[in-house]
Amino acid sequence: MIHELKKLQTSTSNLAASLQSGVQGSASHIHHAYAEISSALLDVVHDLASIVKEKDLPVQEKMSRVGKEVQNRVTPILDTVKKAASDVLARSKESVPEGGTNGHAASGGQ
């Protein structure tokens, strides 16, 4: 679980970097969103590690607490990432010329 969250954080970082290079006008917004998401993920990873490492807690209780943390904290973070990515994609589509994305006019049915 913690490993997956770290992979998610890395993936979020890569997504932010990719979006920054592709959408110049949104770079500041993306950077700010990434910083917030990254910070939130680090907090969650730290808290989940604490739960998992707790010695006097039965495994079932650890699983229950981890599940609740994921539901209450990770799911909203993922929703935030999805919304931010959708917003950026929507803005980038608005700035794409009507003829296409490659700078060439659309061909007539070929």
C-alpha positions, 0 to 999 in steps of 0.5 A, a space after each residue: 500500500 505504501 509502495 503504491 502511494 509512493 508510486 502514485 506520488 512519483 507518477 503525480 510528479 511526472 504528470 506535473 512535469 509533463 503538463 508543465 512542458 506541454 501547457 505553458 500558460 498553466 505552468 504556475 497553476 500546475 506547479 501549485 497544484 502539484 505542491 499541494 498534492 505532493 505534500 498531502 501524499 507525503 502526509 498520508 504516506 507518513 501516517 500509513 507507515 505509522 499505522 503499519 509499524 505500530 507494534 501493539 496493534 493487531 493486523 486486522 485493526 491495522 488493515 481497518 485503519 489503513 482502509 479508512 485512511 485511504 478512503 478518507 484521504 487518498 481518494 480525495 487526493 486522486 479526485 483532485 488530481 483527476 479534476 486538475 488534469 481534466 481542467 488542464 486538458 480542457 484549457 489546452 483543447 480550447 487553445 488548439 486551432 480548429 484545423 487540428 493539432 499538428 499545424 496542418 489543415 485537416 484533409 478532406 476525408 483521406 
